[in-house]
């Protein structure tokens, strides 16, 4: 089963300032290199305070039900069954799960285009 990293969502206070910052530094870089770093701080055994800024990382999957079935043996359950955002059937099915540290992961079924993707 293939999976594709789609995006990370963070909460911001001033969208225009954030777009200026990220557009100049990080968004839409050629080559699409590493986009997520997992860091282990040796000796830090307590859960991290996730704060209110982080929302989720999104990953597209071929089959959302198969992806959830693969996570089930790990004890991972979706927050709620897969759904179309806003009840809009033209949007892909999505579901949210949490990683072992409590970070939310959005699973999106099928190909998911973003504003950075070139027109096909």
DSSP file (Angstrom, degrees, kcal/mol; ACC not computed):
  #  RESIDUE AA STRUCTURE BP1 BP2  ACC     N-H-->O    O-->H-N    N-H-->O    O-->H-N    TCO  KAPPA ALPHA  PHI   PSI    X-CA   Y-CA   Z-CA
    1    1 A X              0   0    0      0, 0.0     2,-0.2     0, 0.0    60,-0.0   0.000 360.0 360.0 360.0 131.9    0.0    0.0    0.0
    2    2 A X        -     0   0    0      2,-0.0    60,-1.1     0, 0.0     2,-0.3  -0.629 360.0-171.0 -92.8 152.9    1.4    3.4   -0.9
    3    3 A X  E     -A   61   0A   0     -2,-0.2     2,-0.4    58,-0.2    58,-0.2  -0.987   5.4-159.4-139.3 148.3    1.3    6.5    1.3
    4    4 A X  E     -A   60   0A   0     56,-2.2    56,-3.1    -2,-0.3     2,-0.3  -0.996  22.0-124.0-133.3 128.8    2.2   10.1    0.5
    5    5 A X  E     +A   59   0A   0     -2,-0.4    54,-0.3    54,-0.2     3,-0.1  -0.551  32.9 175.7 -68.2 129.7    2.9   12.9    3.0
    6    6 A X  E     -     0   0A   0     52,-3.2     2,-0.3     1,-0.3    53,-0.2   0.862  45.6 -42.8-105.7 -59.6    0.5   15.7    2.2
    7    7 A X  E     -A   58   0A   0     51,-1.1    51,-4.0     2,-0.0     2,-0.4  -0.992  35.9-121.3-164.9 166.2    1.0   18.5    4.8
    8    8 A X  E     -A   57   0A   0     -2,-0.3     2,-0.5    49,-0.3    49,-0.3  -0.968  28.1-148.2-113.8 137.0    1.5   19.6    8.4
    9    9 A X  E     +A   56   0A   0     47,-3.8    46,-2.0    -2,-0.4    47,-1.0  -0.917  19.1 174.9-109.0 126.8   -1.2   21.9    9.9
   10   10 A X  E     -A   54   0A   0     -2,-0.5     2,-0.4    44,-0.2    44,-0.2  -0.947  31.6-116.8-125.9 152.6   -0.2   24.5   12.5
   11   11 A X        -     0   0    0     42,-3.2     2,-0.3    -2,-0.3    41,-0.0  -0.723  35.4-174.2 -88.5 134.8   -2.4   27.2   14.0
   12   12 A X        -     0   0    0     -2,-0.4     3,-0.2     1,-0.1     0, 0.0  -0.900  27.8-149.1-128.3 156.8   -1.4   30.8   13.3
   13   13 A X  S    S+     0   0    0     -2,-0.3     2,-0.5     1,-0.2    -1,-0.1   0.821  93.6  34.2 -91.6 -36.0   -2.5   34.2   14.5
   14   14 A X     >  -     0   0    0      1,-0.1     4,-2.2     2,-0.0    -1,-0.2  -0.864  64.8-171.9-125.1  95.1   -1.7   36.3   11.4
   15   15 A X  H  > S+     0   0    0     -2,-0.5     4,-2.8     1,-0.2     5,-0.2   0.860  85.5  53.6 -57.4 -38.9   -2.2   34.3    8.1
   16   16 A X  H  > S+     0   0    0      1,-0.2     4,-2.2     2,-0.2    -1,-0.2   0.922 110.6  45.9 -64.6 -42.9   -0.7   36.9    5.9
   17   17 A X  H  > S+     0   0    0     -3,-0.2     4,-2.3     2,-0.2    -1,-0.2   0.898 114.0  49.8 -65.0 -39.8    2.5   37.1    8.0
   18   18 A X  H  X S+     0   0    0     -4,-2.2     4,-3.0     2,-0.2     5,-0.4   0.907 109.3  50.5 -66.9 -41.6    2.7   33.3    8.1
   19   19 A X  H  X S+     0   0    0     -4,-2.8     4,-2.6     1,-0.2     5,-0.3   0.921 110.9  50.0 -62.3 -42.8    2.2   33.0    4.3
   20   20 A X  H  X S+     0   0    0     -4,-2.2     4,-1.4    -5,-0.2    -2,-0.2   0.936 115.1  44.0 -59.8 -45.4    5.0   35.5    3.7
   21   21 A X  H  X S+     0   0    0     -4,-2.3     4,-1.3     2,-0.2     5,-0.2   0.967 120.3  37.4 -65.4 -55.3    7.3   33.6    6.1
   22   22 A X  H  X>S+     0   0    0     -4,-3.0     5,-2.8     1,-0.2     4,-2.8   0.861 112.9  57.0 -69.9 -36.0    6.7   30.1    4.9
   23   23 A X  H  <5S+     0   0    0     -4,-2.6    -1,-0.2    -5,-0.4    -2,-0.2   0.882 112.0  43.1 -62.1 -37.4    6.3   31.0    1.2
   24   24 A X  H  <5S+     0   0    0     -4,-1.4    -1,-0.2    -5,-0.3    -2,-0.2   0.772 129.6  23.5 -79.0 -25.0    9.8   32.5    1.2
   25   25 A X  H  <5S+     0   0    0     -4,-1.3    -2,-0.2    -5,-0.1    -3,-0.2   0.808 132.8   1.3-112.2 -38.2   11.4   29.8    3.2
   26   26 A X  T ><5S+     0   0    0     -4,-2.8     3,-0.9    -5,-0.2    -3,-0.2   0.728  87.3 100.7-131.1 -31.7    9.7   26.4    3.1
   27   27 A X  T 3 <S-     0   0    0     -5,-2.8    -8,-0.0     1,-0.2     0, 0.0  -0.434  95.3  -2.8 -75.2 134.0    6.6   26.1    0.9
   28   28 A X  T 3  S+     0   0    0      1,-0.2    -1,-0.2    -2,-0.2     2,-0.1   0.784  79.4 175.6  65.8  32.0    6.8   24.5   -2.5
   29   29 A X    X   -     0   0    0     -3,-0.9     3,-1.3     1,-0.1    -1,-0.2  -0.449  37.0-103.6 -68.0 141.2   10.6   23.9   -2.6
   30   30 A X  T 3  S+     0   0    0      1,-0.2     3,-0.4    -2,-0.1    -1,-0.1  -0.305 102.7  28.1 -61.9 147.7   11.9   22.1   -5.6
   31   31 A X  T 3  S-     0   0    0      1,-0.2    -1,-0.2    -3,-0.1    -2,-0.0   0.160  95.2-123.0  89.6 -19.5   12.8   18.4   -5.1
   32   32 A X    <   +     0   0    0     -3,-1.3    -1,-0.2     2,-0.0     3,-0.1   0.918  47.1 178.6  46.4  60.0   10.3   17.8   -2.3
   33   33 A X        -     0   0    0     -3,-0.4    -2,-0.0     1,-0.2    -4,-0.0   0.274  43.4 -23.6 -73.8-156.7   13.0   16.7    0.2
   34   34 A X        +     0   0    0      1,-0.1    -1,-0.2     0, 0.0     3,-0.1  -0.266  57.8 174.4 -55.9 134.8   12.6   15.6    3.8
   35   35 A X        +     0   0    0      1,-0.3     2,-0.4    -3,-0.1    -1,-0.1   0.466  59.0  45.8-124.0  -6.2    9.5   17.1    5.3
   36   36 A X        -     0   0    0      2,-0.0     2,-0.5   -31,-0.0    -1,-0.3  -0.983  59.3-164.0-143.4 128.7    9.2   15.6    8.7
   37   37 A X        -     0   0    0     -2,-0.4     2,-0.6    -3,-0.1     0, 0.0  -0.955   6.5-156.8-114.0 127.6   11.9   15.2   11.4
   38   38 A X        -     0   0    0     -2,-0.5     2,-0.4     2,-0.0    -2,-0.0  -0.918  17.6-168.0-102.0 118.8   11.3   12.8   14.3
   39   39 A X        -     0   0    0     -2,-0.6     2,-0.5     2,-0.0    -2,-0.0  -0.904  12.4-158.8-114.9 134.0   13.5   13.8   17.2
   40   40 A X        -     0   0    0     -2,-0.4     2,-0.9     3,-0.0    -2,-0.0  -0.954   6.5-155.6-109.7 122.2   14.3   11.8   20.4
   41   41 A X    >   -     0   0    0     -2,-0.5     3,-2.3     3,-0.2    -2,-0.0  -0.857  26.1-128.0 -97.3 103.9   15.5   13.8   23.3
   42   42 A X  T 3  S+     0   0    0     -2,-0.9     3,-0.1     1,-0.3    -2,-0.0  -0.237  91.0  20.8 -56.0 131.6   17.4   11.3   25.4
   43   43 A X  T 3  S+     0   0    0      1,-0.2     2,-1.0     2,-0.0    -1,-0.3   0.273  90.8 114.3  92.8 -10.7   16.2   11.3   29.0
   44   44 A X    <   +     0   0    0     -3,-2.3    -3,-0.2     1,-0.2    -1,-0.2  -0.806  28.8 155.8 -95.0 101.0   12.9   12.9   28.3
   45   45 A X        +     0   0    0     -2,-1.0     2,-0.2    -3,-0.1    -1,-0.2   0.596  41.4  89.8-103.5 -14.0   10.4   10.1   29.2
   46   46 A X  S    S-     0   0    0      1,-0.1    -2,-0.0     0, 0.0     0, 0.0  -0.511  89.1 -91.9 -83.7 152.6    7.3   12.1   30.0
   47   47 A X        -     0   0    0     -2,-0.2     2,-0.2     1,-0.1    -1,-0.1  -0.300  45.9-113.0 -58.6 146.4    4.7   13.0   27.3
   48   48 A X        -     0   0    0     53,-0.2     2,-0.8    -4,-0.1    -1,-0.1  -0.519  23.8-111.5 -78.5 149.2    5.3   16.3   25.6
   49   49 A X        -     0   0    0     -2,-0.2    -1,-0.1     1,-0.2     0, 0.0  -0.753  27.9-161.3 -77.1 113.0    2.9   19.2   26.1
   50   50 A X     >  -     0   0    0     -2,-0.8     4,-0.8     1,-0.2     3,-0.3   0.671  22.6-161.8 -75.2 -15.9    1.4   19.4   22.6
   51   51 A X  T  4  -     0   0    0      1,-0.2    -1,-0.2     2,-0.1    -3,-0.0  -0.118  35.6 -73.8  66.3-166.4    0.1   23.0   23.2
   52   52 A X  T  4 S+     0   0    0      1,-0.1    -1,-0.2   -41,-0.0    -2,-0.0   0.400 115.3  73.4-109.5   0.3   -2.5   24.6   21.1
   53   53 A X  T  4 S+     0   0    0     -3,-0.3   -42,-3.2   -43,-0.1     2,-0.2   0.858  79.2  76.3 -85.1 -36.5   -0.5   25.4   18.0
   54   54 A X  E  <  +A   10   0A   0     -4,-0.8   -44,-0.2   -44,-0.2     3,-0.1  -0.549  45.9 162.4 -78.0 137.5   -0.1   21.9   16.5
   55   55 A X  E     -     0   0A   0    -46,-2.0    49,-0.4     1,-0.3     2,-0.3   0.696  52.0 -47.7-116.8 -60.9   -3.2   20.5   14.7
   56   56 A X  E     -A    9   0A   0    -47,-1.0   -47,-3.8    47,-0.1     2,-0.4  -0.992  30.4-123.3-167.9 163.4   -2.2   17.5   12.4
   57   57 A X  E     -Ab   8 105A   0     47,-1.5    49,-3.5    -2,-0.3     2,-0.4  -0.937  34.3-143.5-108.2 139.7    0.0   16.0    9.8
   58   58 A X  E     +Ab   7 106A   0    -51,-4.0   -52,-3.2    -2,-0.4   -51,-1.1  -0.895  18.9 179.6-112.6 138.5   -1.8   14.7    6.7
   59   59 A X  E     -Ab   5 107A   0     47,-3.0    49,-2.5    -2,-0.4     2,-0.3  -1.000  20.8-137.9-134.2 130.3   -1.0   11.6    4.7
   60   60 A X  E     -Ab   4 108A   0    -56,-3.1   -56,-2.2    -2,-0.4     2,-0.3  -0.708  23.0-172.5 -88.4 143.7   -2.8   10.3    1.7
   61   61 A X  E     -Ab   3 109A   0     47,-2.8    49,-3.3    -2,-0.3     3,-0.3  -0.938  31.2-126.6-132.0 153.1   -3.5    6.6    1.4
   62   62 A X  S    S+     0   0    0    -60,-1.1     2,-0.4    -2,-0.3    -1,-0.1   0.913 101.9  16.8 -64.5 -43.0   -4.9    4.4   -1.4
   63   63 A X     >  -     0   0    0      1,-0.1     4,-2.3    46,-0.1    -1,-0.3  -0.937  63.8-163.3-138.8 108.2   -7.6    2.8    0.8
   64   64 A X  H  > S+     0   0    0     -2,-0.4     4,-2.3    -3,-0.3     5,-0.2   0.850  92.8  52.6 -64.3 -35.4   -8.5    4.5    4.1
   65   65 A X  H  > S+     0   0    0      2,-0.2     4,-2.2     1,-0.2    -1,-0.2   0.902 110.7  47.4 -68.7 -39.6  -10.2    1.3    5.4
   66   66 A X  H  > S+     0   0    0      2,-0.2     4,-2.2     1,-0.2    -2,-0.2   0.895 111.3  51.9 -66.1 -39.6   -7.2   -0.8    4.7
   67   67 A X  H  X S+     0   0    0     -4,-2.3     4,-1.3     2,-0.2    -2,-0.2   0.925 111.5  46.0 -62.7 -44.2   -4.9    1.8    6.4
   68   68 A X  H  X S+     0   0    0     -4,-2.3     4,-1.5     1,-0.2    -1,-0.2   0.884 110.8  53.2 -66.3 -37.7   -7.1    1.8    9.5
   69   69 A X  H  X S+     0   0    0     -4,-2.2     4,-0.6     1,-0.2    -1,-0.2   0.881 107.4  52.0 -63.5 -37.1   -7.2   -2.0    9.5
   70   70 A X  H  < S+     0   0    0     -4,-2.2    -1,-0.2     1,-0.2    -2,-0.2   0.805 111.6  46.9 -68.9 -28.6   -3.4   -2.1    9.3
   71   71 A X  H ><>S+     0   0    0     -4,-1.3     5,-1.7     1,-0.2     3,-1.5   0.723  92.6  80.9 -83.5 -22.8   -3.2    0.3   12.4
   72   72 A X  H ><5S+     0   0    0     -4,-1.5     3,-2.3     1,-0.3    -1,-0.2   0.867  85.1  56.8 -56.1 -43.3   -5.7   -1.7   14.4
   73   73 A X  T 3<5S+     0   0    0     -4,-0.6    -1,-0.3     1,-0.3    -2,-0.1   0.733 102.5  58.5 -62.6 -17.8   -3.2   -4.3   15.7
   74   74 A X  T < 5S-     0   0    0     -3,-1.5    -1,-0.3    -4,-0.2    -2,-0.2   0.429 123.4-107.1 -86.8   0.9   -1.1   -1.5   17.0
   75   75 A X  T < 5S+     0   0    0     -3,-2.3     2,-0.5     1,-0.3    -3,-0.2   0.625  73.5 143.8  83.7  13.6   -4.1   -0.4   19.2
   76   76 A X      < +     0   0    0     -5,-1.7     2,-0.4    -8,-0.1    -1,-0.3  -0.775  23.1 177.7 -93.4 124.9   -4.7    2.7   17.0
   77   77 A X        -     0   0    0     -2,-0.5    21,-0.3    -3,-0.1     2,-0.0  -0.941  31.6-109.1-121.6 146.0   -8.4    3.6   16.5
   78   78 A X        -     0   0    0     -2,-0.4    19,-0.2    19,-0.1     3,-0.1  -0.363  25.4-119.3 -69.1 154.7   -9.7    6.6   14.5
   79   79 A X  S    S-     0   0    0     17,-3.0     2,-0.3     1,-0.2    -1,-0.1   0.892  96.8 -14.7 -58.8 -39.0  -11.3    9.5   16.4
   80   80 A X  S    S-     0   0    0     16,-0.3    16,-0.3     3,-0.0    -1,-0.2  -0.947  96.4 -70.6-154.0 165.0  -14.5    8.6   14.5
   81   81 A X  S    S-     0   0    0     -2,-0.3    13,-0.1     1,-0.1    15,-0.1  -0.145  71.1 -74.0 -58.5 157.3  -15.2    6.5   11.4
   82   82 A X        +     0   0    0     13,-0.1     2,-0.3    11,-0.1    13,-0.2  -0.180  64.0 174.9 -51.9 143.0  -14.0    7.8    8.0
   83   83 A X  E     -C   94   0A   0     11,-2.4    11,-2.7    -3,-0.1     2,-0.6  -0.962  37.9-108.2-148.7 161.5  -16.1   10.7    6.8
   84   84 A X  E >   -C   93   0A   0     -2,-0.3     3,-2.5     9,-0.2     9,-0.2  -0.856  50.9-107.0 -90.7 123.5  -16.3   13.3    4.0
   85   85 A X  G >  S+     0   0    0      7,-0.7     3,-1.8    -2,-0.6     6,-0.2  -0.228 101.6   2.7 -53.9 134.1  -15.4   16.8    5.4
   86   86 A X  G 3  S-     0   0    0      1,-0.3    -1,-0.3     3,-0.0     3,-0.1   0.644 122.7 -78.4  64.9  14.1  -18.5   18.9    5.8
   87   87 A X  G <  S+     0   0    0     -3,-2.5     2,-0.8     1,-0.2    -1,-0.3   0.688  90.1 148.8  67.8  17.0  -20.6   16.0    4.6
   88   88 A X    X   -     0   0    0     -3,-1.8     3,-2.0     1,-0.2    -1,-0.2  -0.763  37.1-161.3 -91.6 107.5  -19.5   16.9    1.0
   89   89 A X  T 3  S+     0   0    0     -2,-0.8    -1,-0.2     1,-0.3     4,-0.1   0.702  86.6  67.0 -62.3 -20.9  -19.4   13.7   -1.0
   90   90 A X  T 3  S+     0   0    0      2,-0.1    -1,-0.3    -6,-0.1     2,-0.2   0.649  90.1  79.3 -75.9 -12.4  -17.1   15.3   -3.6
   91   91 A X  S <  S-     0   0    0     -3,-2.0     3,-0.1    -6,-0.2    -4,-0.0  -0.655  93.3-100.2 -91.6 152.4  -14.3   15.5   -1.0
   92   92 A X        -     0   0    0     -2,-0.2    -7,-0.7     1,-0.1     2,-0.2  -0.244  40.9 -94.4 -68.8 157.9  -12.2   12.5   -0.2
   93   93 A X  E     -C   84   0A   0     -9,-0.2    16,-2.8    16,-0.1     2,-0.3  -0.490  49.2-175.0 -66.0 140.2  -12.9   10.3    2.9
   94   94 A X  E     -CD  83 108A   0    -11,-2.7   -11,-2.4    14,-0.2     2,-0.3  -0.930  13.2-178.4-133.2 160.6  -10.7   11.3    5.8
   95   95 A X  E     - D   0 107A   0     12,-1.6    12,-3.2    -2,-0.3     2,-0.4  -0.970  18.9-135.7-153.3 149.8  -10.1   10.0    9.3
   96   96 A X  E     + D   0 106A   0    -16,-0.3   -17,-3.0    -2,-0.3   -16,-0.3  -0.920  24.8 170.1-111.2 135.0   -7.9   11.2   12.2
   97   97 A X  E     - D   0 105A   0      8,-2.5     8,-3.1    -2,-0.4     2,-0.4  -0.809  27.1-122.7-127.9 172.0   -5.7    8.9   14.3
   98   98 A X  E     - D   0 104A   0    -21,-0.3     6,-0.2    -2,-0.3   -21,-0.1  -0.949  16.5-132.6-119.7 142.1   -3.1    9.7   16.9
   99   99 A X    >   -     0   0    0      4,-2.7     3,-2.2    -2,-0.4     6,-0.0  -0.240  46.4 -84.4 -78.2 178.0    0.6    8.6   16.9
  100  100 A X  T 3  S+     0   0    0      1,-0.3    -1,-0.1     2,-0.1    -2,-0.0   0.730 131.8  49.7 -60.2 -21.0    2.1    7.1   20.1
  101  101 A X  T 3  S-     0   0    0      2,-0.1    -1,-0.3   -54,-0.1   -53,-0.2   0.398 123.1-102.4 -96.4   2.4    2.9   10.6   21.4
  102  102 A X  S <  S+     0   0    0     -3,-2.2     2,-0.3     1,-0.3    -2,-0.1   0.448  70.6 147.4  93.8   0.1   -0.6   11.9   20.8
  103  103 A X        -     0   0    0      1,-0.1    -4,-2.7    -5,-0.1    -1,-0.3  -0.544  50.0-119.9 -70.7 132.1    0.1   13.8   17.6
  104  104 A X  E     - D   0  98A   0    -49,-0.4   -47,-1.5    -2,-0.3     2,-0.4  -0.502  26.0-165.1 -75.3 139.6   -2.9   13.8   15.3
  105  105 A X  E     -bD  57  97A   0     -8,-3.1    -8,-2.5   -49,-0.2     2,-0.6  -0.996   9.1-147.8-124.1 126.7   -2.5   12.3   11.8
  106  106 A X  E     -bD  58  96A   0    -49,-3.5   -47,-3.0    -2,-0.4     2,-0.5  -0.855   8.5-156.2 -95.3 125.3   -5.1   12.9    9.1
  107  107 A X  E     -bD  59  95A   0    -12,-3.2   -12,-1.6    -2,-0.6     2,-0.5  -0.891   9.0-167.2 -98.7 128.4   -5.5   10.1    6.7
  108  108 A X  E     -bD  60  94A   0    -49,-2.5   -47,-2.8    -2,-0.5     2,-0.4  -0.974  17.8-130.3-119.6 124.9   -6.9   11.2    3.3
  109  109 A X  E     -b   61   0A   0    -16,-2.8   -47,-0.2    -2,-0.5   -16,-0.1  -0.597  66.9  -8.4 -79.6 129.4   -8.2    8.5    0.8
  110  110 A X  S    S-     0   0    0    -49,-3.3     2,-0.3    -2,-0.4   -49,-0.2  -0.257 109.5 -20.2  88.5-172.7   -6.9    8.8   -2.7
  111  111 A X        -     0   0    0    -51,-0.1     2,-0.5   -49,-0.1   -19,-0.1  -0.529  59.8-162.5 -73.6 134.3   -4.8   11.4   -4.5
  112  112 A X        -     0   0    0     -2,-0.3     2,-0.3    -4,-0.1   -52,-0.1  -0.945   1.9-157.0-126.1 110.9   -5.0   14.8   -2.8
  113  113 A X        -     0   0    0     -2,-0.5     2,-0.3     4,-0.0  -107,-0.0  -0.610   7.9-164.0 -85.9 144.9   -4.0   17.9   -4.7
  114  114 A X    >   -     0   0    0     -2,-0.3     3,-1.7     4,-0.1  -107,-0.0  -0.760  39.6 -97.8-118.1 169.0   -2.8   21.0   -2.9
  115  115 A X  T 3  S+     0   0    0      1,-0.3    -2,-0.0    -2,-0.3    -1,-0.0   0.761 123.5  58.6 -58.5 -22.7   -2.5   24.6   -4.2
  116  116 A X  T 3  S+     0   0    0      2,-0.1    -1,-0.3     0, 0.0     2,-0.2   0.675  83.5 100.3 -79.7 -17.3    1.3   23.9   -4.7
  117  117 A X  S <  S-     0   0    0     -3,-1.7     3,-0.1     1,-0.1     2,-0.1  -0.465  81.3-113.5 -71.4 137.5    0.6   21.0   -7.1
  118  118 A X        -     0   0    0     -2,-0.2     2,-0.1     1,-0.1    -1,-0.1  -0.380  39.1 -94.6 -67.5 149.4    1.0   21.8  -10.8
  119  119 A X              0   0    0      1,-0.1    -1,-0.1    -2,-0.1     0, 0.0  -0.426 360.0 360.0 -65.4 137.0   -2.2   21.7  -12.9
  120  120 A X              0   0    0     -2,-0.1    -1,-0.1    -3,-0.1    -2,-0.1   0.435 360.0 360.0 -90.8 360.0   -2.6   18.3  -14.6
